[in-house]
Amino acid sequence: MNTISRLVPILIFSIVTSCQTKPTMKDQQKEIIESYINSYNSFDIPGMIKNLDENVVFENVSNGAVDLRTDGRDAFQQQAEAATGYFSSRKQTVEEWDFNEKSVTVKIDYSAVLKIDLPNGMKAGDTLNLKGESLFEFNDDKIVKIVDKS
């Protein structure tokens, strides 16, 4: 076998691998957020926290005021576990994506069926429907901040 015959498979392999594209940061961020939302919808707390930074900050903003804040993955996990007791089902659906350099904002359509009575008069079994947005800030491939606004 001559030298050229031996080099052809190596050359083809090199060309094929160089043509394959790595996922972009935008693709990675979208995949991470989709995984987080799917985990949220199915009450999968380990799935929700798997891509969170150890020092993640979570804020829930309602009517322009922060009504809940957690600092750190452990505090986030405790709050997420407690929140599973409020709903018998819940679903966040992304309506729109807005990608920036280190953050992504998603417009959310939210629907949930209450498991408990709320102080505002809503009763267990009632459906809660909201429109809102969630801001996800990233450091590399980890979520460092989530701000939910409704």
Secondary structure as GFF3:
##gff-version 3
##sequence-region A 1 150
A	DSSP	alpha_helix	3	19	.	.	.	ID=ss1
A	DSSP	alpha_helix	25	41	.	.	.	ID=ss2
A	DSSP	alpha_helix	45	49	.	.	.	ID=ss3
A	DSSP	beta_strand	52	62	.	.	.	ID=ss4
A	DSSP	beta_strand	65	71	.	.	.	ID=ss5
A	DSSP	alpha_helix	73	83	.	.	.	ID=ss6
A	DSSP	beta_strand	87	99	.	.	.	ID=ss7
A	DSSP	beta_strand	103	114	.	.	.	ID=ss8
A	DSSP	beta_strand	127	139	.	.	.	ID=ss9
A	DSSP	beta_strand	142	149	.	.	.	ID=ss10
###
